[in-house]
């Protein structure tokens, strides 16, 4: 397949690019490098430095390359930033994505894989979130993703487009061969923070709230290894290429770990104690978020390769050491 990735210089996009290339597909990346890093783009990928909302340049790329599928990763992803600057997230994640997709439709690229978030469910009452659960996004980041989901669903009726929407839970870890990982100067990602503390890049970890209604009072998340997420994209693309069936899938392991459990596991790996402080809860943060991911597993007969917190942390730590 010939696949276009937006945001392919980002954390998840670059891993998806690696998975596709490892499986023999052709990859083209467009990324404006606002949050992406050029060194994460696989050398075998064709690369254009370009904003997804640049109509003329994107149209030229679409016309020149005849893509089978578009994977749309481009966007801003920080919940805390979205709460401070909701308009920024509306523009980057919704308006620009809409412009990009319209450009794709007009140029006959009508198979879309969209990178969404479990945040669209909000603070769900059910322990294991299903795709059929109500959408109640509680922050502007999740709202922006929710709006693009709706846009794709509505347009699939009259534009004859096919989509697969993938709702990620907490993506973590790094490529085992150290070809890609999370690069961010001010990340709010828990596992990155824990890795930085483990190698003394930061002097302490602040736990945002220890008064949640969970076993140890800290928030619980379903952490899925980024290479499994990448494999999910390759699997979804193979099916979308052959069959035109639109659908929505959760991407997680169906297993939750608390913030304290993650810190304890890292302490076991490095055989040392980390300095930990309790801080206030983050605004509009969710207490428990665990996927029911049976739908994807059954539909694609898919099994995760890296469902192991220790492995997730070790690959993230090895990446952090060289960056």
Secondary structure, 3 states (H helix, E strand, C coil): CEEEEECCCCHHHHHHHHHHHHCCCEEEEEECCCCCCHHHCCCCCEEEECCCCCHHHHHHHHHHHCCCEEEECCCCCCHHHHHHCHHHHHHHHHHHHHHHHHHHHHCCCCEEEEEEEHHHHCCCCCCEECCCCCCCCCCHHHHHHHHHHHHHHHHHHHCCCEEEEEEECEEECCCCCCCCCCCCCCCCCHHHHHHHHHCCCCCCEEEECCCCCCCCCCCEECEEEHHHHHHHHHHHHHHHHHCCCCEEEEECCCCCEEHHHHHHHHHHHHCCCCCEEEECCCCCCCCEEEECCHHHHHHHCCCCCCCCHHHHHHHHHHHHHCC
